[in-house]
Protein backbone atom coordinates (compact mmCIF):
# COMPACT_ATOMS: atom_id res chain seq x y z
CA UNK A 1 0.00 0.00 0.00
CA UNK A 2 1.21 3.52 -0.78
CA UNK A 3 -0.13 7.03 -0.67
CA UNK A 4 0.09 8.94 -3.95
CA UNK A 5 -0.71 12.40 -5.29
CA UNK A 6 -1.40 13.48 -8.85
CA UNK A 7 -0.05 17.02 -9.22
CA UNK A 8 -0.19 19.68 -11.92
CA UNK A 9 2.29 22.55 -12.00
CA UNK A 10 3.01 25.56 -14.15
CA UNK A 11 6.80 25.49 -14.36
CA UNK A 12 8.14 28.89 -15.45
CA UNK A 13 11.89 28.23 -15.09
CA UNK A 14 13.03 24.74 -16.13
CA UNK A 15 16.60 25.18 -14.85
CA UNK A 16 15.52 26.26 -11.35
CA UNK A 17 12.91 23.49 -11.26
CA UNK A 18 15.55 20.86 -12.16
CA UNK A 19 17.71 22.21 -9.32
CA UNK A 20 14.73 21.90 -6.98
CA UNK A 21 14.15 18.26 -7.98
CA UNK A 22 17.85 17.41 -7.67
CA UNK A 23 18.16 19.09 -4.26
CA UNK A 24 15.01 17.64 -2.71
CA UNK A 25 15.46 14.08 -3.97
CA UNK A 26 17.63 12.80 -1.08
CA UNK A 27 15.07 14.08 1.43
CA UNK A 28 12.20 12.55 -0.56
CA UNK A 29 13.97 9.17 -0.65
CA UNK A 30 14.65 9.37 3.11
CA UNK A 31 10.87 9.41 3.63
CA UNK A 32 10.39 6.45 1.27
CA UNK A 33 9.03 8.68 -1.49
CA UNK A 34 9.57 8.97 -5.20
CA UNK A 35 8.05 9.95 -8.53
CA UNK A 36 5.97 7.44 -10.46
CA UNK A 37 5.20 9.38 -13.65
CA UNK A 38 6.28 12.79 -14.91
CA UNK A 39 4.97 14.56 -18.01
CA UNK A 40 5.48 17.90 -19.71
CA UNK A 41 2.13 18.85 -21.24
CA UNK A 42 1.47 21.40 -23.96
CA UNK A 43 -2.32 21.62 -23.86
CA UNK A 44 -4.89 21.21 -21.09
CA UNK A 45 -8.32 20.43 -22.53
CA UNK A 46 -10.44 20.34 -19.35
CA UNK A 47 -9.60 21.84 -15.99
CA UNK A 48 -11.42 22.68 -12.78
CA UNK A 49 -9.10 25.54 -11.81
CA UNK A 50 -7.86 28.83 -13.22
CA UNK A 51 -4.27 27.72 -12.57
CA UNK A 52 -2.09 26.99 -15.58
CA UNK A 53 -0.60 23.49 -15.93
CA UNK A 54 2.36 22.46 -18.09
CA UNK A 55 3.75 19.63 -15.93
CA UNK A 56 1.87 16.64 -14.47
CA UNK A 57 3.38 13.99 -12.22
CA UNK A 58 2.67 11.47 -9.50
CA UNK A 59 4.56 11.54 -6.22
CA UNK A 60 4.26 8.65 -3.78
CA UNK A 61 5.05 7.81 -0.16
CA UNK A 62 4.65 4.68 1.97
CA UNK A 63 1.73 6.38 3.78
CA UNK A 64 0.06 9.75 4.32
CA UNK A 65 2.07 10.43 7.49
CA UNK A 66 5.37 10.10 5.59
CA UNK A 67 4.10 12.58 3.02
CA UNK A 68 3.11 15.09 5.70
CA UNK A 69 6.49 14.71 7.42
CA UNK A 70 8.33 15.22 4.14
CA UNK A 71 6.43 18.40 3.21
CA UNK A 72 7.01 19.87 6.69
CA UNK A 73 10.73 18.92 6.88
CA UNK A 74 12.82 22.04 7.60
CA UNK A 75 15.53 21.18 5.04
CA UNK A 76 12.89 20.53 2.37
CA UNK A 77 11.21 23.86 3.12
CA UNK A 78 14.54 25.68 2.64
CA UNK A 79 15.04 24.01 -0.76
CA UNK A 80 11.45 24.79 -1.72
CA UNK A 81 11.94 28.47 -0.90
CA UNK A 82 15.18 28.73 -2.89
CA UNK A 83 14.20 26.80 -6.04
CA UNK A 84 10.49 25.89 -6.20
CA UNK A 85 9.04 29.29 -5.36
CA UNK A 86 11.17 30.88 -8.09
CA UNK A 87 10.37 28.31 -10.75
CA UNK A 88 6.67 27.42 -10.36
CA UNK A 89 3.80 29.89 -10.63
CA UNK A 90 0.86 27.51 -10.07
CA UNK A 91 0.33 24.25 -8.19
CA UNK A 92 -2.78 22.09 -8.54
CA UNK A 93 -3.30 18.96 -6.46
CA UNK A 94 -5.46 17.00 -8.88
CA UNK A 95 -5.97 13.98 -6.63
CA UNK A 96 -4.67 12.12 -3.58
CA UNK A 97 -5.31 8.44 -3.07
CA UNK A 98 -4.19 5.20 -1.48
CA UNK A 99 -2.65 2.90 -4.05
CA UNK A 100 -2.18 -0.82 -3.74
CA UNK A 101 0.34 -2.60 -5.94
C-alpha positions, -999 to +999 in steps of 0.1 A: +000+000+000+012+035-008-001+070-007+001+089-040-007+124-053-014+135-089+000+170-092-002+197-119+023+226-120+030+256-142+068+255-144+081+289-154+119+282-151+130+247-161+166+252-149+155+263-114+129+235-113+155+209-122+177+222-093+147+219-070+141+183-080+178+174-077+182+191-043+150+176-027+155+141-040+176+128-011+151+141+014+122+125-006+140+092-007+146+094+031+109+094+036+104+065+013+090+087-015+096+090-052+080+099-085+060+074-105+052+094-136+063+128-149+050+146-180+055+179-197+021+189-212+015+214-240-023+216-239-049+212-211-083+204-225-104+203-194-096+218-160-114+227-128-091+255-118-079+288-132-043+277-126-021+270-156-006+235-159+024+225-181+037+196-159+019+166-145+034+140-122+027+115-095+046+115-062+043+086-038+051+078-002+047+047+020+017+064+038+001+097+043+021+104+075+054+101+056+041+126+030+031+151+057+065+147+074+083+152+041+064+184+032+070+199+067+107+189+069+128+220+076+155+212+050+129+205+024+112+239+031+145+257+026+150+240-008+115+248-017+119+285-009+152+287-029+142+268-060+105+259-062+090+293-054+112+309-081+104+283-108+067+274-104+038+299-106+009+275-101+003+242-082-028+221-085-033+190-065-055+170-089-060+140-066-047+121-036-053+084-031-042+052-015-026+029-040-022-008-037+003-026-059 
